[in-house]
Amino acid sequence: MTRPDKNDGSRAAPNGRPARESRKKARPEPPSRFYGTPLPGVKLEELSGTLFVLEGTDGSGRSTQISLLTEWLESEGFAVQTMGLRRSFLVGEDIDALMAENSVTRTTLSLMYSTDFFDQLERRILPALRSGLIVLADRYIFTLIARSAVRGIGRDYLHGIYEMALRPDLTFWLNVRPEVAFDREFKKAQTISYWESGRDMSLSNDLFQSFIRYQSLIKREFEYLSKRHGFIELDGEGSVSEVNRVLRKRIASHLGIRSTHYQPSHALSHLWR
Amino acid sequence: MRLHLGEFHMAITFPNIPAAEETAPAKTAVIKRQYPGALVVVEGIDGSGKSTQLYLLKRWLEIGGYRIHFTEWNSSPLVKSATRRGKQRRLLTPITFSLLHAADFADRCERQILPLLHGGYLVLADRYIYTAFARDAARGCAPRWLRNLYSFAPVPDITFYFRAPLDVAVNRIVAGRPKLKYYEAGMDLGISLDRAESFRIFQERILSNYDQMIETDNFILMDGTVRVNKLQKLMRQIVGERIDLGQFAPKKK
């Protein structure tokens, strides 16, 4: 498999310095499961599980797909662990509280999200991978990088922080146009939230305009990340069952299983459109 | 009046302005940024005498009516509950410990230190990013990763490094405290089951990390065993030589 982001670790040099030429000449090595410096104390040979990431903006259908994939994988006999943003025991609630105030600044929020991410990585994901589980991540470092980058925090800085993150086996990007995301999100909550519309960035006083501009900036960042990290881009505007079919096909082929047949149970049938 | 030039380890840009790495020539590692304020920092292990000396410096400037602000490490209410929860329940790994403290520092930096520097204050900081470099590296974080993590912080005008022999410093702390805290003593590293012993070894590692920064980060070495008033006299003299204090003096009407 090609790994377009092979040199990530070296690009995240301190002070934003470009990578040294000599690093590129280093003899070819099998791609590390980390982007750069590995997390202290992790033995790679112990990690027998698989990490699949679903990325995409609000309203791209990620959570729906995670529910369906979990059921499918479990029915195929695989144990599944999930992760998502703000779900760490350590700081998950604190981030909620910070976001409810308007006093938090961009670097603080960005670093609180990093804390949340690494707490989940070290306490939930790595133990699951050591036990041979399949981890389904509802968003990963890419959303965190994109959100901070559109707020003016340097990309190299962000990649430097997340160089200790584990490289996913596959990263799917459910790409939807901001207008479609708006319709879906509005239907869900009958309004659009402060952060979803990036109102801290003062892009527009009109909520719709603010949402569209913010999500367009995020989308542009994802286009860059997609090239750098080799995302599998999917049309998030397709029907739930069609997107799910493509996801199952790619995942099944990665896991080396043949069966991709799936019909959601009664409990999840309302998601199947 | 001399216009003071503040420095940043790296550029923090604003939305819609291309990021520095796209526009700046490849070799510009340090981006200069102007602010009229100045930043004086004290660093050193616990018990090195740095806080006493910074307090006396602050009193001297306060009494003189200078525009100053004093700030210390780990004082932001925003991330306090997370830090407390993590420490009480011993949930922190070297990485999350480091990130949480960086978030805390970022809050102080963006909401206090930077506005004050832009507003023309002389900012006095009891501990700064070098504390994180020395302490978190002693916990096993990669120095390169730490340097990047804190690269949003302005570079101090003066960094006083108070150095006392390990025994002197450790005795000062142990004598004044009934019980050393878990993380403070580096118990999370599993060096020793005895807290006093663990604390000593942890401080020794931190001390050696500090020593390595004397040259790379232009520390001014201060001998923590010198008599308090004598050391303070030297500190005031150095501040007077390196910073245009007139800039922060009370305005005459």
Contacts between the chains, C-beta under 8 A, distances in Angstrom:
chain1	res1	chain2	res2	distance
A	12	B	148	6.5
A	13	B	144	7.6
A	13	B	148	8.0
A	14	B	9	7.9
A	14	B	144	5.5
A	14	B	147	4.1
A	14	B	148	5.0
A	14	B	151	6.8
A	15	B	9	5.5
A	15	B	10	5.3
A	15	B	29	4.4
A	15	B	30	7.0
A	15	B	147	7.2
A	15	B	148	7.7
A	15	B	151	6.0
A	16	B	10	4.7
A	16	B	11	7.2
A	16	B	20	6.6
A	16	B	21	5.4
A	16	B	29	6.8
A	16	B	151	7.4
A	17	B	29	5.1
A	18	B	21	7.9
A	18	B	26	5.2
A	36	B	145	7.9
A	37	B	142	4.6
A	37	B	144	7.1
A	37	B	145	5.7
A	39	B	95	6.6
A	40	B	94	6.0
A	40	B	95	7.3
A	40	B	140	4.5
A	40	B	141	7.2
A	41	B	140	7.7
A	89	B	91	6.9
A	90	B	82	6.5
A	90	B	85	6.9
A	90	B	86	5.5
A	90	B	91	5.4
A	90	B	92	7.5
A	90	B	96	6.2
A	90	B	100	7.8
A	91	B	79	8.0
A	91	B	82	4.6
A	91	B	86	8.0
A	91	B	100	7.2
A	94	B	79	6.8
A	94	B	81	5.9
A	94	B	82	4.3
A	97	B	81	7.8
A	98	B	78	6.4
A	103	B	78	7.5
A	103	B	111	7.3
A	104	B	78	6.6
A	104	B	107	7.5
A	105	B	106	7.0
A	105	B	107	6.6
A	105	B	110	4.0
A	105	B	111	6.1
A	106	B	110	7.6
A	107	B	12	7.7
A	107	B	103	8.0
A	107	B	106	3.9
A	107	B	109	7.4
A	107	B	110	5.7
A	107	B	152	5.6
A	108	B	78	6.6
A	108	B	79	7.4
A	108	B	103	5.3
A	108	B	104	7.9
A	108	B	106	4.5
A	108	B	107	4.2
A	108	B	110	6.6
A	110	B	106	7.9
A	111	B	99	5.8
A	111	B	102	5.1
A	111	B	103	3.7
A	111	B	106	5.5
A	111	B	149	8.0
A	112	B	79	6.9
A	112	B	82	7.6
A	112	B	103	4.9
A	114	B	99	5.0
A	114	B	103	7.7
A	115	B	82	7.4
A	115	B	96	5.4
A	115	B	99	4.2
A	115	B	100	5.0
A	115	B	103	6.1
A	118	B	93	7.5
A	118	B	95	4.9
A	118	B	96	5.3
A	118	B	99	6.1
A	119	B	91	7.4
A	119	B	93	7.8
A	119	B	96	5.0
A	122	B	93	5.2
A	122	B	95	6.8
A	122	B	96	7.0
A	123	B	91	7.6
A	149	B	19	7.8
A	150	B	15	6.3
A	151	B	15	6.3
A	152	B	12	6.4
A	152	B	13	4.8
A	152	B	14	4.7
A	152	B	15	5.1
A	152	B	17	7.3
A	152	B	19	7.6
A	153	B	12	6.6
A	153	B	152	8.0
A	154	B	10	6.3
A	154	B	11	6.7
A	154	B	12	7.0
A	154	B	13	7.1
A	154	B	19	5.4
A	154	B	20	6.5
A	154	B	21	6.4
A	155	B	19	6.2
A	155	B	21	7.0
A	156	B	21	5.6
A	157	B	10	6.5
A	157	B	148	6.3
A	157	B	151	6.2
A	157	B	152	7.4
A	160	B	145	6.8
A	160	B	148	3.7
A	160	B	149	7.4
A	161	B	99	7.9
A	161	B	145	7.6
A	161	B	148	6.8
A	161	B	149	6.1
A	163	B	145	6.9
A	164	B	95	6.6
A	164	B	145	6.8
A	201	B	15	6.0
A	217	B	15	7.6
